[in-house]
Amino acid sequence: MDKQPSNTLSRILAYAEQECQARSLRLTPVRRRVLEMLVKHKHPVSAYQLLDELVEEGHKPAPPTVYRALDFLLEQGFIHRLATQNNYVACMHLGARHMGVFLVCKRCKKTVELLGENVRDTLTELADKNQFSLEEALVEVNCLCLPCRRQSEREQP
């Protein structure tokens, strides 16, 4: 498992605990562990990958348990769901007003979350012009990270 720095993990878990307390919600042990696992991954992770990891750790959760934890974390804005992959990733910009904009390497699946306020403003403006109201948006941009791009260039004849 590729890991984020531990200070990132500590910061995100502390924020989630604080927000849950402020919202009179519970960050149950399963919810907390799922969030922790997502923070540690650099790549988007499926619900079944999370389930497998929990089983490897000695837990015996059923798939609905993991999906309920993911739903809770999504509703609270602690994670994002990447629709094109049906995978999940921890939000790296907790507390900031933003729209999820993700660069996703199409080769290795490395994912980077960007603050996308200009993108949100543009989409809101376009939606308004077309008589729509932007509710929520998540933008996934398929690209190649630098190492994969270099590898691809070496492979070309």
Phi and psi in radians as a Rosetta constraint file:
Dihedral C 1 N 2 CA 2 C 2 CIRCULARHARMONIC -1.263 0.35
Dihedral N 2 CA 2 C 2 N 3 CIRCULARHARMONIC 2.449 0.35
Dihedral C 2 N 3 CA 3 C 3 CIRCULARHARMONIC -2.112 0.35
Dihedral N 3 CA 3 C 3 N 4 CIRCULARHARMONIC 2.527 0.35
Dihedral C 3 N 4 CA 4 C 4 CIRCULARHARMONIC -1.424 0.35
Dihedral N 4 CA 4 C 4 N 5 CIRCULARHARMONIC 2.758 0.35
Dihedral C 4 N 5 CA 5 C 5 CIRCULARHARMONIC -0.998 0.35
Dihedral N 5 CA 5 C 5 N 6 CIRCULARHARMONIC 2.557 0.35
Dihedral C 5 N 6 CA 6 C 6 CIRCULARHARMONIC -1.117 0.35
Dihedral N 6 CA 6 C 6 N 7 CIRCULARHARMONIC -0.482 0.35
Dihedral C 6 N 7 CA 7 C 7 CIRCULARHARMONIC -1.167 0.35
Dihedral N 7 CA 7 C 7 N 8 CIRCULARHARMONIC -0.541 0.35
Dihedral C 7 N 8 CA 8 C 8 CIRCULARHARMONIC -1.153 0.35
Dihedral N 8 CA 8 C 8 N 9 CIRCULARHARMONIC -0.792 0.35
Dihedral C 8 N 9 CA 9 C 9 CIRCULARHARMONIC -1.035 0.35
Dihedral N 9 CA 9 C 9 N 10 CIRCULARHARMONIC -0.853 0.35
Dihedral C 9 N 10 CA 10 C 10 CIRCULARHARMONIC -1.050 0.35
Dihedral N 10 CA 10 C 10 N 11 CIRCULARHARMONIC -0.760 0.35
Dihedral C 10 N 11 CA 11 C 11 CIRCULARHARMONIC -1.097 0.35
Dihedral N 11 CA 11 C 11 N 12 CIRCULARHARMONIC -0.792 0.35
Dihedral C 11 N 12 CA 12 C 12 CIRCULARHARMONIC -1.214 0.35
Dihedral N 12 CA 12 C 12 N 13 CIRCULARHARMONIC -0.746 0.35
Dihedral C 12 N 13 CA 13 C 13 CIRCULARHARMONIC -1.125 0.35
Dihedral N 13 CA 13 C 13 N 14 CIRCULARHARMONIC -0.725 0.35
Dihedral C 13 N 14 CA 14 C 14 CIRCULARHARMONIC -1.095 0.35
Dihedral N 14 CA 14 C 14 N 15 CIRCULARHARMONIC -0.745 0.35
Dihedral C 14 N 15 CA 15 C 15 CIRCULARHARMONIC -1.085 0.35
Dihedral N 15 CA 15 C 15 N 16 CIRCULARHARMONIC -0.805 0.35
Dihedral C 15 N 16 CA 16 C 16 CIRCULARHARMONIC -1.086 0.35
Dihedral N 16 CA 16 C 16 N 17 CIRCULARHARMONIC -0.752 0.35
Dihedral C 16 N 17 CA 17 C 17 CIRCULARHARMONIC -1.097 0.35
Dihedral N 17 CA 17 C 17 N 18 CIRCULARHARMONIC -0.776 0.35
Dihedral C 17 N 18 CA 18 C 18 CIRCULARHARMONIC -1.097 0.35
Dihedral N 18 CA 18 C 18 N 19 CIRCULARHARMONIC -0.791 0.35
Dihedral C 18 N 19 CA 19 C 19 CIRCULARHARMONIC -1.155 0.35
Dihedral N 19 CA 19 C 19 N 20 CIRCULARHARMONIC -0.707 0.35
Dihedral C 19 N 20 CA 20 C 20 CIRCULARHARMONIC -1.085 0.35
Dihedral N 20 CA 20 C 20 N 21 CIRCULARHARMONIC -0.746 0.35
Dihedral C 20 N 21 CA 21 C 21 CIRCULARHARMONIC -1.108 0.35
Dihedral N 21 CA 21 C 21 N 22 CIRCULARHARMONIC -0.767 0.35
Dihedral C 21 N 22 CA 22 C 22 CIRCULARHARMONIC -1.131 0.35
Dihedral N 22 CA 22 C 22 N 23 CIRCULARHARMONIC -0.523 0.35
Dihedral C 22 N 23 CA 23 C 23 CIRCULARHARMONIC -1.661 0.35
Dihedral N 23 CA 23 C 23 N 24 CIRCULARHARMONIC 0.111 0.35
Dihedral C 23 N 24 CA 24 C 24 CIRCULARHARMONIC 0.991 0.35
Dihedral N 24 CA 24 C 24 N 25 CIRCULARHARMONIC 0.765 0.35
Dihedral C 24 N 25 CA 25 C 25 CIRCULARHARMONIC -2.078 0.35
Dihedral N 25 CA 25 C 25 N 26 CIRCULARHARMONIC 2.864 0.35
Dihedral C 25 N 26 CA 26 C 26 CIRCULARHARMONIC -1.905 0.35
Dihedral N 26 CA 26 C 26 N 27 CIRCULARHARMONIC 2.235 0.35
Dihedral C 26 N 27 CA 27 C 27 CIRCULARHARMONIC -1.624 0.35
Dihedral N 27 CA 27 C 27 N 28 CIRCULARHARMONIC 1.493 0.35
Dihedral C 27 N 28 CA 28 C 28 CIRCULARHARMONIC -1.102 0.35
Dihedral N 28 CA 28 C 28 N 29 CIRCULARHARMONIC 2.874 0.35
Dihedral C 28 N 29 CA 29 C 29 CIRCULARHARMONIC -0.978 0.35
Dihedral N 29 CA 29 C 29 N 30 CIRCULARHARMONIC -0.676 0.35
Dihedral C 29 N 30 CA 30 C 30 CIRCULARHARMONIC -1.208 0.35
Dihedral N 30 CA 30 C 30 N 31 CIRCULARHARMONIC -0.775 0.35
Dihedral C 30 N 31 CA 31 C 31 CIRCULARHARMONIC -1.047 0.35
Dihedral N 31 CA 31 C 31 N 32 CIRCULARHARMONIC -0.779 0.35
Dihedral C 31 N 32 CA 32 C 32 CIRCULARHARMONIC -1.094 0.35
Dihedral N 32 CA 32 C 32 N 33 CIRCULARHARMONIC -0.770 0.35
Dihedral C 32 N 33 CA 33 C 33 CIRCULARHARMONIC -1.157 0.35
Dihedral N 33 CA 33 C 33 N 34 CIRCULARHARMONIC -0.704 0.35
Dihedral C 33 N 34 CA 34 C 34 CIRCULARHARMONIC -1.108 0.35
Dihedral N 34 CA 34 C 34 N 35 CIRCULARHARMONIC -0.768 0.35
Dihedral C 34 N 35 CA 35 C 35 CIRCULARHARMONIC -1.071 0.35
Dihedral N 35 CA 35 C 35 N 36 CIRCULARHARMONIC -0.784 0.35
Dihedral C 35 N 36 CA 36 C 36 CIRCULARHARMONIC -1.023 0.35
Dihedral N 36 CA 36 C 36 N 37 CIRCULARHARMONIC -0.762 0.35
Dihedral C 36 N 37 CA 37 C 37 CIRCULARHARMONIC -1.121 0.35
Dihedral N 37 CA 37 C 37 N 38 CIRCULARHARMONIC -0.708 0.35
Dihedral C 37 N 38 CA 38 C 38 CIRCULARHARMONIC -1.166 0.35
Dihedral N 38 CA 38 C 38 N 39 CIRCULARHARMONIC -0.653 0.35
Dihedral C 38 N 39 CA 39 C 39 CIRCULARHARMONIC -1.125 0.35
Dihedral N 39 CA 39 C 39 N 40 CIRCULARHARMONIC -0.650 0.35
Dihedral C 39 N 40 CA 40 C 40 CIRCULARHARMONIC -1.253 0.35
Dihedral N 40 CA 40 C 40 N 41 CIRCULARHARMONIC -0.411 0.35
Dihedral C 40 N 41 CA 41 C 41 CIRCULARHARMONIC -1.475 0.35
Dihedral N 41 CA 41 C 41 N 42 CIRCULARHARMONIC 2.439 0.35
Dihedral C 41 N 42 CA 42 C 42 CIRCULARHARMONIC -1.532 0.35
Dihedral N 42 CA 42 C 42 N 43 CIRCULARHARMONIC -0.318 0.35
Dihedral C 42 N 43 CA 43 C 43 CIRCULARHARMONIC -1.881 0.35
Dihedral N 43 CA 43 C 43 N 44 CIRCULARHARMONIC 2.659 0.35
Dihedral C 43 N 44 CA 44 C 44 CIRCULARHARMONIC -1.027 0.35
Dihedral N 44 CA 44 C 44 N 45 CIRCULARHARMONIC 2.575 0.35
Dihedral C 44 N 45 CA 45 C 45 CIRCULARHARMONIC -2.235 0.35
Dihedral N 45 CA 45 C 45 N 46 CIRCULARHARMONIC 2.455 0.35
Dihedral C 45 N 46 CA 46 C 46 CIRCULARHARMONIC -1.453 0.35
Dihedral N 46 CA 46 C 46 N 47 CIRCULARHARMONIC 2.826 0.35
Dihedral C 46 N 47 CA 47 C 47 CIRCULARHARMONIC -1.052 0.35
Dihedral N 47 CA 47 C 47 N 48 CIRCULARHARMONIC -0.660 0.35
Dihedral C 47 N 48 CA 48 C 48 CIRCULARHARMONIC -1.270 0.35
Dihedral N 48 CA 48 C 48 N 49 CIRCULARHARMONIC -0.522 0.35
Dihedral C 48 N 49 CA 49 C 49 CIRCULARHARMONIC -1.125 0.35
Dihedral N 49 CA 49 C 49 N 50 CIRCULARHARMONIC -0.737 0.35
Dihedral C 49 N 50 CA 50 C 50 CIRCULARHARMONIC -1.097 0.35
Dihedral N 50 CA 50 C 50 N 51 CIRCULARHARMONIC -0.753 0.35
Dihedral C 50 N 51 CA 51 C 51 CIRCULARHARMONIC -1.043 0.35
Dihedral N 51 CA 51 C 51 N 52 CIRCULARHARMONIC -0.794 0.35
Dihedral C 51 N 52 CA 52 C 52 CIRCULARHARMONIC -1.055 0.35
Dihedral N 52 CA 52 C 52 N 53 CIRCULARHARMONIC -0.730 0.35
Dihedral C 52 N 53 CA 53 C 53 CIRCULARHARMONIC -1.122 0.35
Dihedral N 53 CA 53 C 53 N 54 CIRCULARHARMONIC -0.706 0.35
Dihedral C 53 N 54 CA 54 C 54 CIRCULARHARMONIC -1.111 0.35
Dihedral N 54 CA 54 C 54 N 55 CIRCULARHARMONIC -0.697 0.35
Dihedral C 54 N 55 CA 55 C 55 CIRCULARHARMONIC -1.127 0.35
Dihedral N 55 CA 55 C 55 N 56 CIRCULARHARMONIC -0.740 0.35
Dihedral C 55 N 56 CA 56 C 56 CIRCULARHARMONIC -1.042 0.35
Dihedral N 56 CA 56 C 56 N 57 CIRCULARHARMONIC -0.543 0.35
Dihedral C 56 N 57 CA 57 C 57 CIRCULARHARMONIC -1.396 0.35
Dihedral N 57 CA 57 C 57 N 58 CIRCULARHARMONIC -0.077 0.35
Dihedral C 57 N 58 CA 58 C 58 CIRCULARHARMONIC 1.772 0.35
Dihedral N 58 CA 58 C 58 N 59 CIRCULARHARMONIC 0.005 0.35
Dihedral C 58 N 59 CA 59 C 59 CIRCULARHARMONIC -1.428 0.35
Dihedral N 59 CA 59 C 59 N 60 CIRCULARHARMONIC 2.811 0.35
Dihedral C 59 N 60 CA 60 C 60 CIRCULARHARMONIC -2.270 0.35
Dihedral N 60 CA 60 C 60 N 61 CIRCULARHARMONIC 0.977 0.35
Dihedral C 60 N 61 CA 61 C 61 CIRCULARHARMONIC -1.375 0.35
Dihedral N 61 CA 61 C 61 N 62 CIRCULARHARMONIC 2.610 0.35
Dihedral C 61 N 62 CA 62 C 62 CIRCULARHARMONIC -1.510 0.35
Dihedral N 62 CA 62 C 62 N 63 CIRCULARHARMONIC 2.716 0.35
Dihedral C 62 N 63 CA 63 C 63 CIRCULARHARMONIC -0.875 0.35
Dihedral N 63 CA 63 C 63 N 64 CIRCULARHARMONIC -0.717 0.35
Dihedral C 63 N 64 CA 64 C 64 CIRCULARHARMONIC -1.040 0.35
Dihedral N 64 CA 64 C 64 N 65 CIRCULARHARMONIC -0.529 0.35
Dihedral C 64 N 65 CA 65 C 65 CIRCULARHARMONIC -1.103 0.35
Dihedral N 65 CA 65 C 65 N 66 CIRCULARHARMONIC -0.779 0.35
Dihedral C 65 N 66 CA 66 C 66 CIRCULARHARMONIC -1.172 0.35
Dihedral N 66 CA 66 C 66 N 67 CIRCULARHARMONIC -0.764 0.35
Dihedral C 66 N 67 CA 67 C 67 CIRCULARHARMONIC -1.110 0.35
Dihedral N 67 CA 67 C 67 N 68 CIRCULARHARMONIC -0.662 0.35
Dihedral C 67 N 68 CA 68 C 68 CIRCULARHARMONIC -1.129 0.35
Dihedral N 68 CA 68 C 68 N 69 CIRCULARHARMONIC -0.713 0.35
Dihedral C 68 N 69 CA 69 C 69 CIRCULARHARMONIC -1.104 0.35
Dihedral N 69 CA 69 C 69 N 70 CIRCULARHARMONIC -0.773 0.35
Dihedral C 69 N 70 CA 70 C 70 CIRCULARHARMONIC -1.100 0.35
Dihedral N 70 CA 70 C 70 N 71 CIRCULARHARMONIC -0.741 0.35
Dihedral C 70 N 71 CA 71 C 71 CIRCULARHARMONIC -1.045 0.35
Dihedral N 71 CA 71 C 71 N 72 CIRCULARHARMONIC -0.771 0.35
Dihedral C 71 N 72 CA 72 C 72 CIRCULARHARMONIC -1.067 0.35
Dihedral N 72 CA 72 C 72 N 73 CIRCULARHARMONIC -0.853 0.35
Dihedral C 72 N 73 CA 73 C 73 CIRCULARHARMONIC -1.096 0.35
Dihedral N 73 CA 73 C 73 N 74 CIRCULARHARMONIC -0.640 0.35
Dihedral C 73 N 74 CA 74 C 74 CIRCULARHARMONIC -1.131 0.35
Dihedral N 74 CA 74 C 74 N 75 CIRCULARHARMONIC -0.843 0.35
Dihedral C 74 N 75 CA 75 C 75 CIRCULARHARMONIC -1.032 0.35
Dihedral N 75 CA 75 C 75 N 76 CIRCULARHARMONIC -0.586 0.35
Dihedral C 75 N 76 CA 76 C 76 CIRCULARHARMONIC -1.505 0.35
Dihedral N 76 CA 76 C 76 N 77 CIRCULARHARMONIC -0.103 0.35
Dihedral C 76 N 77 CA 77 C 77 CIRCULARHARMONIC 1.406 0.35
Dihedral N 77 CA 77 C 77 N 78 CIRCULARHARMONIC 0.322 0.35
Dihedral C 77 N 78 CA 78 C 78 CIRCULARHARMONIC -1.501 0.35
Dihedral N 78 CA 78 C 78 N 79 CIRCULARHARMONIC -0.357 0.35
Dihedral C 78 N 79 CA 79 C 79 CIRCULARHARMONIC -2.417 0.35
Dihedral N 79 CA 79 C 79 N 80 CIRCULARHARMONIC 2.969 0.35
Dihedral C 79 N 80 CA 80 C 80 CIRCULARHARMONIC -2.184 0.35
Dihedral N 80 CA 80 C 80 N 81 CIRCULARHARMONIC 2.656 0.35
Dihedral C 80 N 81 CA 81 C 81 CIRCULARHARMONIC -1.911 0.35
Dihedral N 81 CA 81 C 81 N 82 CIRCULARHARMONIC 2.143 0.35
Dihedral C 81 N 82 CA 82 C 82 CIRCULARHARMONIC -1.552 0.35
Dihedral N 82 CA 82 C 82 N 83 CIRCULARHARMONIC 1.858 0.35
Dihedral C 82 N 83 CA 83 C 83 CIRCULARHARMONIC -1.107 0.35
Dihedral N 83 CA 83 C 83 N 84 CIRCULARHARMONIC -0.682 0.35
Dihedral C 83 N 84 CA 84 C 84 CIRCULARHARMONIC -1.124 0.35
Dihedral N 84 CA 84 C 84 N 85 CIRCULARHARMONIC -0.433 0.35
Dihedral C 84 N 85 CA 85 C 85 CIRCULARHARMONIC -1.905 0.35
Dihedral N 85 CA 85 C 85 N 86 CIRCULARHARMONIC -0.180 0.35
Dihedral C 85 N 86 CA 86 C 86 CIRCULARHARMONIC 0.902 0.35
Dihedral N 86 CA 86 C 86 N 87 CIRCULARHARMONIC 0.805 0.35
Dihedral C 86 N 87 CA 87 C 87 CIRCULARHARMONIC -2.188 0.35
Dihedral N 87 CA 87 C 87 N 88 CIRCULARHARMONIC 2.969 0.35
Dihedral C 87 N 88 CA 88 C 88 CIRCULARHARMONIC -2.175 0.35
Dihedral N 88 CA 88 C 88 N 89 CIRCULARHARMONIC 2.643 0.35
Dihedral C 88 N 89 CA 89 C 89 CIRCULARHARMONIC -2.545 0.35
Dihedral N 89 CA 89 C 89 N 90 CIRCULARHARMONIC 2.503 0.35
Dihedral C 89 N 90 CA 90 C 90 CIRCULARHARMONIC -1.209 0.35
Dihedral N 90 CA 90 C 90 N 91 CIRCULARHARMONIC 2.516 0.35
Dihedral C 90 N 91 CA 91 C 91 CIRCULARHARMONIC -1.317 0.35
Dihedral N 91 CA 91 C 91 N 92 CIRCULARHARMONIC 2.206 0.35
Dihedral C 91 N 92 CA 92 C 92 CIRCULARHARMONIC -1.639 0.35
Dihedral N 92 CA 92 C 92 N 93 CIRCULARHARMONIC -0.049 0.35
Dihedral C 92 N 93 CA 93 C 93 CIRCULARHARMONIC -2.185 0.35
Dihedral N 93 CA 93 C 93 N 94 CIRCULARHARMONIC 0.841 0.35
Dihedral C 93 N 94 CA 94 C 94 CIRCULARHARMONIC -1.036 0.35
Dihedral N 94 CA 94 C 94 N 95 CIRCULARHARMONIC 2.417 0.35
Dihedral C 94 N 95 CA 95 C 95 CIRCULARHARMONIC 1.520 0.35
Dihedral N 95 CA 95 C 95 N 96 CIRCULARHARMONIC -0.253 0.35
Dihedral C 95 N 96 CA 96 C 96 CIRCULARHARMONIC -1.623 0.35
Dihedral N 96 CA 96 C 96 N 97 CIRCULARHARMONIC 2.401 0.35
Dihedral C 96 N 97 CA 97 C 97 CIRCULARHARMONIC -1.253 0.35
Dihedral N 97 CA 97 C 97 N 98 CIRCULARHARMONIC 1.999 0.35
Dihedral C 97 N 98 CA 98 C 98 CIRCULARHARMONIC -2.793 0.35
Dihedral N 98 CA 98 C 98 N 99 CIRCULARHARMONIC 2.914 0.35
Dihedral C 98 N 99 CA 99 C 99 CIRCULARHARMONIC -1.950 0.35
Dihedral N 99 CA 99 C 99 N 100 CIRCULARHARMONIC 2.456 0.35
Dihedral C 99 N 100 CA 100 C 100 CIRCULARHARMONIC -1.193 0.35
Dihedral N 100 CA 100 C 100 N 101 CIRCULARHARMONIC 2.025 0.35
Dihedral C 100 N 101 CA 101 C 101 CIRCULARHARMONIC -2.124 0.35
Dihedral N 101 CA 101 C 101 N 102 CIRCULARHARMONIC 2.135 0.35
Dihedral C 101 N 102 CA 102 C 102 CIRCULARHARMONIC -2.156 0.35
Dihedral N 102 CA 102 C 102 N 103 CIRCULARHARMONIC 2.311 0.35
Dihedral C 102 N 103 CA 103 C 103 CIRCULARHARMONIC -1.647 0.35
Dihedral N 103 CA 103 C 103 N 104 CIRCULARHARMONIC 2.148 0.35
Dihedral C 103 N 104 CA 104 C 104 CIRCULARHARMONIC -2.147 0.35
Dihedral N 104 CA 104 C 104 N 105 CIRCULARHARMONIC 2.076 0.35
Dihedral C 104 N 105 CA 105 C 105 CIRCULARHARMONIC -1.205 0.35
Dihedral N 105 CA 105 C 105 N 106 CIRCULARHARMONIC 2.131 0.35
Dihedral C 105 N 106 CA 106 C 106 CIRCULARHARMONIC -1.261 0.35
Dihedral N 106 CA 106 C 106 N 107 CIRCULARHARMONIC -0.218 0.35
Dihedral C 106 N 107 CA 107 C 107 CIRCULARHARMONIC -1.676 0.35
Dihedral N 107 CA 107 C 107 N 108 CIRCULARHARMONIC -0.984 0.35
Dihedral C 107 N 108 CA 108 C 108 CIRCULARHARMONIC -1.752 0.35
Dihedral N 108 CA 108 C 108 N 109 CIRCULARHARMONIC -0.151 0.35
Dihedral C 108 N 109 CA 109 C 109 CIRCULARHARMONIC 1.284 0.35
Dihedral N 109 CA 109 C 109 N 110 CIRCULARHARMONIC 0.140 0.35
Dihedral C 109 N 110 CA 110 C 110 CIRCULARHARMONIC -0.979 0.35
Dihedral N 110 CA 110 C 110 N 111 CIRCULARHARMONIC 2.423 0.35
Dihedral C 110 N 111 CA 111 C 111 CIRCULARHARMONIC -2.270 0.35
Dihedral N 111 CA 111 C 111 N 112 CIRCULARHARMONIC 2.370 0.35
Dihedral C 111 N 112 CA 112 C 112 CIRCULARHARMONIC -2.196 0.35
Dihedral N 112 CA 112 C 112 N 113 CIRCULARHARMONIC 2.266 0.35
Dihedral C 112 N 113 CA 113 C 113 CIRCULARHARMONIC -1.627 0.35
Dihedral N 113 CA 113 C 113 N 114 CIRCULARHARMONIC 2.303 0.35
Dihedral C 113 N 114 CA 114 C 114 CIRCULARHARMONIC -1.951 0.35
Dihedral N 114 CA 114 C 114 N 115 CIRCULARHARMONIC 2.690 0.35
Dihedral C 114 N 115 CA 115 C 115 CIRCULARHARMONIC -1.379 0.35
Dihedral N 115 CA 115 C 115 N 116 CIRCULARHARMONIC 2.119 0.35
Dihedral C 115 N 116 CA 116 C 116 CIRCULARHARMONIC -2.052 0.35
Dihedral N 116 CA 116 C 116 N 117 CIRCULARHARMONIC 0.841 0.35
Dihedral C 116 N 117 CA 117 C 117 CIRCULARHARMONIC -1.141 0.35
Dihedral N 117 CA 117 C 117 N 118 CIRCULARHARMONIC -0.668 0.35
Dihedral C 117 N 118 CA 118 C 118 CIRCULARHARMONIC -1.115 0.35
Dihedral N 118 CA 118 C 118 N 119 CIRCULARHARMONIC -0.656 0.35
Dihedral C 118 N 119 CA 119 C 119 CIRCULARHARMONIC -1.142 0.35
Dihedral N 119 CA 119 C 119 N 120 CIRCULARHARMONIC -0.751 0.35
Dihedral C 119 N 120 CA 120 C 120 CIRCULARHARMONIC -1.090 0.35
Dihedral N 120 CA 120 C 120 N 121 CIRCULARHARMONIC -0.762 0.35
Dihedral C 120 N 121 CA 121 C 121 CIRCULARHARMONIC -1.069 0.35
Dihedral N 121 CA 121 C 121 N 122 CIRCULARHARMONIC -0.735 0.35
Dihedral C 121 N 122 CA 122 C 122 CIRCULARHARMONIC -1.131 0.35
Dihedral N 122 CA 122 C 122 N 123 CIRCULARHARMONIC -0.793 0.35
Dihedral C 122 N 123 CA 123 C 123 CIRCULARHARMONIC -1.127 0.35
Dihedral N 123 CA 123 C 123 N 124 CIRCULARHARMONIC -0.683 0.35
Dihedral C 123 N 124 CA 124 C 124 CIRCULARHARMONIC -1.087 0.35
Dihedral N 124 CA 124 C 124 N 125 CIRCULARHARMONIC -0.773 0.35
Dihedral C 124 N 125 CA 125 C 125 CIRCULARHARMONIC -1.089 0.35
Dihedral N 125 CA 125 C 125 N 126 CIRCULARHARMONIC -0.785 0.35
Dihedral C 125 N 126 CA 126 C 126 CIRCULARHARMONIC -1.130 0.35
Dihedral N 126 CA 126 C 126 N 127 CIRCULARHARMONIC -0.706 0.35
Dihedral C 126 N 127 CA 127 C 127 CIRCULARHARMONIC -1.100 0.35
Dihedral N 127 CA 127 C 127 N 128 CIRCULARHARMONIC -0.798 0.35
Dihedral C 127 N 128 CA 128 C 128 CIRCULARHARMONIC -1.011 0.35
Dihedral N 128 CA 128 C 128 N 129 CIRCULARHARMONIC -0.796 0.35
Dihedral C 128 N 129 CA 129 C 129 CIRCULARHARMONIC -1.066 0.35
Dihedral N 129 CA 129 C 129 N 130 CIRCULARHARMONIC -0.475 0.35
Dihedral C 129 N 130 CA 130 C 130 CIRCULARHARMONIC -1.813 0.35
Dihedral N 130 CA 130 C 130 N 131 CIRCULARHARMONIC 0.324 0.35
Dihedral C 130 N 131 CA 131 C 131 CIRCULARHARMONIC 1.044 0.35
Dihedral N 131 CA 131 C 131 N 132 CIRCULARHARMONIC 0.740 0.35
Dihedral C 131 N 132 CA 132 C 132 CIRCULARHARMONIC -2.111 0.35
Dihedral N 132 CA 132 C 132 N 133 CIRCULARHARMONIC 2.784 0.35
Dihedral C 132 N 133 CA 133 C 133 CIRCULARHARMONIC -2.063 0.35
Dihedral N 133 CA 133 C 133 N 134 CIRCULARHARMONIC 2.066 0.35
Dihedral C 133 N 134 CA 134 C 134 CIRCULARHARMONIC -1.206 0.35
Dihedral N 134 CA 134 C 134 N 135 CIRCULARHARMONIC 2.074 0.35
Dihedral C 134 N 135 CA 135 C 135 CIRCULARHARMONIC -1.606 0.35
Dihedral N 135 CA 135 C 135 N 136 CIRCULARHARMONIC -1.005 0.35
Dihedral C 135 N 136 CA 136 C 136 CIRCULARHARMONIC -2.675 0.35
Dihedral N 136 CA 136 C 136 N 137 CIRCULARHARMONIC 2.724 0.35
Dihedral C 136 N 137 CA 137 C 137 CIRCULARHARMONIC -2.647 0.35
Dihedral N 137 CA 137 C 137 N 138 CIRCULARHARMONIC 2.568 0.35
Dihedral C 137 N 138 CA 138 C 138 CIRCULARHARMONIC -2.418 0.35
Dihedral N 138 CA 138 C 138 N 139 CIRCULARHARMONIC 2.193 0.35
Dihedral C 138 N 139 CA 139 C 139 CIRCULARHARMONIC -1.911 0.35
Dihedral N 139 CA 139 C 139 N 140 CIRCULARHARMONIC 2.220 0.35
Dihedral C 139 N 140 CA 140 C 140 CIRCULARHARMONIC -2.007 0.35
Dihedral N 140 CA 140 C 140 N 141 CIRCULARHARMONIC 2.154 0.35
Dihedral C 140 N 141 CA 141 C 141 CIRCULARHARMONIC -1.951 0.35
Dihedral N 141 CA 141 C 141 N 142 CIRCULARHARMONIC 2.018 0.35
Dihedral C 141 N 142 CA 142 C 142 CIRCULARHARMONIC -1.386 0.35
Dihedral N 142 CA 142 C 142 N 143 CIRCULARHARMONIC 2.273 0.35
Dihedral C 142 N 143 CA 143 C 143 CIRCULARHARMONIC -2.697 0.35
Dihedral N 143 CA 143 C 143 N 144 CIRCULARHARMONIC -3.016 0.35
Dihedral C 143 N 144 CA 144 C 144 CIRCULARHARMONIC -2.067 0.35
Dihedral N 144 CA 144 C 144 N 145 CIRCULARHARMONIC 2.282 0.35
Dihedral C 144 N 145 CA 145 C 145 CIRCULARHARMONIC -1.246 0.35
Dihedral N 145 CA 145 C 145 N 146 CIRCULARHARMONIC 2.878 0.35
Dihedral C 145 N 146 CA 146 C 146 CIRCULARHARMONIC -0.999 0.35
Dihedral N 146 CA 146 C 146 N 147 CIRCULARHARMONIC -0.841 0.35
Dihedral C 146 N 147 CA 147 C 147 CIRCULARHARMONIC -1.058 0.35
Dihedral N 147 CA 147 C 147 N 148 CIRCULARHARMONIC -0.699 0.35
Dihedral C 147 N 148 CA 148 C 148 CIRCULARHARMONIC -1.222 0.35
Dihedral N 148 CA 148 C 148 N 149 CIRCULARHARMONIC -0.642 0.35
Dihedral C 148 N 149 CA 149 C 149 CIRCULARHARMONIC -1.099 0.35
Dihedral N 149 CA 149 C 149 N 150 CIRCULARHARMONIC -0.759 0.35
Dihedral C 149 N 150 CA 150 C 150 CIRCULARHARMONIC -1.112 0.35
Dihedral N 150 CA 150 C 150 N 151 CIRCULARHARMONIC -0.730 0.35
Dihedral C 150 N 151 CA 151 C 151 CIRCULARHARMONIC -1.093 0.35
Dihedral N 151 CA 151 C 151 N 152 CIRCULARHARMONIC -0.748 0.35
Dihedral C 151 N 152 CA 152 C 152 CIRCULARHARMONIC -1.084 0.35
Dihedral N 152 CA 152 C 152 N 153 CIRCULARHARMONIC -0.714 0.35
Dihedral C 152 N 153 CA 153 C 153 CIRCULARHARMONIC -1.135 0.35
Dihedral N 153 CA 153 C 153 N 154 CIRCULARHARMONIC -0.653 0.35
Dihedral C 153 N 154 CA 154 C 154 CIRCULARHARMONIC -1.203 0.35
Dihedral N 154 CA 154 C 154 N 155 CIRCULARHARMONIC -0.513 0.35
Dihedral C 154 N 155 CA 155 C 155 CIRCULARHARMONIC -1.390 0.35
Dihedral N 155 CA 155 C 155 N 156 CIRCULARHARMONIC -0.336 0.35
Dihedral C 155 N 156 CA 156 C 156 CIRCULARHARMONIC -1.332 0.35
Dihedral N 156 CA 156 C 156 N 157 CIRCULARHARMONIC 2.419 0.35
